[in-house]
């Protein structure tokens, strides 16, 4: 059943539901290096039609069996993969928990599937896709290769490509001590994405979308 939010999210992005994702990992190779944190932020539509952050779903994740753990990556993000207070879940359990509300939001907003929004989004999508393949999850809600990347969007809007600098250029408060956790980075990326889309819609206008094109092509 449609709700008051569905018309915009069902048509604004060609039938795709933008979901902001950030991952923290033990390296750069999605096939061999451990996925350690995933955070997802859903969007909602304010009464004035502007996008704004919705709920955040996040989990710490146990390294998969045989996963590579790069010391430099762990030093950078400050993660101890086996610390008991992480309350980490196995990859499959964590992803299923995150995918469930995403699938519900796709249905609620009359969208065809989710599209991953991220800062350097291909990195996040590669790790999500690799984990889905490892765990044999059959219903990945995300488009397999298309993304919306806030690197390109913030370069266009603010002349910045680094997340911290782009966020500050848009007026978003940035705490360097909190950065490089999946939740913090995903929520700041969400604010940045909403800011840029809302500015575009206010100043340029929303693009016209033909109903026949809403998500009917994989390209």
N, C-alpha and C positions, 0 to 999 in steps of 0.2 A: 504494500500500500504506500502511496506517495505521502510525503510529509511536506512541510513548508520549505524545507531545505532542498528537496530533490530537484526542482527545475534547474537551479544554477549548477549544482555539482553533476547533474546528469548530462548537461550540455556544454559547460564551460571548457572542458578539456577533452572534447571529442568522445564523450562517453566513458572516459577513464576517471577513476577516483584517485586523486593524489594522496599518497601516504608518505609522510616523511620518515626516513629510516636513517639511523646511524649505527654503525658497528664498531666495536673495538676488537682487535685481533692480535695474534702473536706473530705477525709478519705480514708480508705483502702478497704471498702466494695463496690464492683461495683454495687450491687443491691440496696443499700440504700443511698450511699453517692454521693453528687453532682459531676458531671463532669464539670469542670470550664474552662479549656483551652484544645485545641487540636491543635497541629502543625504537618504537614506532609511535608516531603522533598522528592521530586522525584530525581532520579539519571539520569545522562547523561554519555555518553561515549566520552572521549577525542579522538582526532585523533590517538593517540598512543595506543588506546585500553584500557586505564585505566579508572576506574570509578571515577567520581567526582560529587560533589553536583550540583543539578539542582535547580529548583524553590522551594520556600517554600510557603505553603498555611496554614494559621492559623486563628483561631477565638477564642475570648472569648465567653463563654457560660453561659447563665442564669441557675441557679439551677432548675431542674425539680420540678414540684409541689409535695410537701411532702418530698423533698430531705433532708437528714441529713447533717448538716454542723458541722464538728468537729472543735472546737476552736483550738486545738493543730495543726491540719493540716493547718488551715488558717494562724496561726501565723508562721508556718514553711515556707509556700510559699508566704506569704505577700499579699494574694489576698483578696480584699474586694468584695464579690460576687455581691453586688448591687451598686457599685460605678458607677455613670452615665458616667464617662469618659471611662469605659471599652468598651462601645458600644457593649455589649454582645448580642448574638443571641440566640434564642431558640435552643434546641438540634437538632431538625430535620432540621431546616434551616442551621445550622452550618455544620452538617454532610453531608447533600446533597451538600453543596458548596465545601466541601473538597473531597467528593467521585467523583464528576464530572470530574475533571482533572485526577484523578487516573484512572478512567475507560478509559478516552481518551488515557492515556499513555499505559495502557495494550494493547489496540487495536493498537496503533501506533508502539509498539515494538513487536508485534506478540506474546504476552504472553497469558497465559490462565487465570490467575487471579493474584492478588497482594498477597504478603506475608509480614506480618508486621515485620519490623526490629526495635528493641528497646533495651534499657538497662533495664534489668528485663522485658522483652517483654511480658510475660504472664500478668503482671499487666496492661499494656496499652491495650492489646487485650481484656481482661476481661471487661474493662470499655467501649471500643468501642462496643463490642458485646452486653453489657447490654443496652447501649443507642440505638443501632439499634433495639433491641427487644422492648424497651419502645416506640419508635417512629414509629414502624411498617414499617421501611424502608425495601423494598423488595429485593433490589439488593446491598447487602454488598459485596464490591469488594475483601475483604480479605478472605484468607483461614480461616476456622472457628476455627482451633486450632493450626496449625503449625506456628512457628515463627523462625526468625533468631535473636539470642540474643547476643548482644555485651558483656554481662557479661562473657559468656563462651569463646567467641572469644578473648577478651582482657586478660582473665586469661591464655589462651594458648599462646598468642603472647607476653604479657608483664608481666605476673604474677600478674596482678592487676584486681580487680573486681569492685572497686568504679570508677564511670565515671570520676570524676575529676582527679584521680590518673592515670587512664588508658590513658586519653587524654594527660596529661602532659608527660607520659612515651613515647607516640608516637610523641611528639614534637608539639602538638597542644596547642596554648595559652589558658589559662583558667582564667576567671574572676569570682571569687566567688560571687561578688556583682550581676552579671547578671544571675547566675545559679538559677535553680528552676523556670524559666519561660519556657513554652512549646517550644517557638521558639528557645531560646538559647540552651536548652538541646537537642532538636531535631537536630539542625545544628551541634553541637559538636559531637553528636552520629553519624551523617552522615559522618563527617570527619574521625572519628575513624573507622567506618565500611569500608569506601573506602580505608583507609590506610592499614588495615589488609588484605582485599581481594586483593588489588594491590600487596602487598608484597608476598602473597601466589602465585598469578599468575606469578609473576616475578621469584620467587625462586623455586617453585615446578611445576608450569604449571597448566593450567586449566584442570579440570576433563573432561574426554570424556563423552558426553551425547548421548545416543541412541535416535533418533527422536521419537521412539514409547513410550518413557518414559516421554516425556515432558508434565508434568502436567496431565497425564491421570489417575492418581490414587489419591485418597483423603488422602492416608497415608503419 
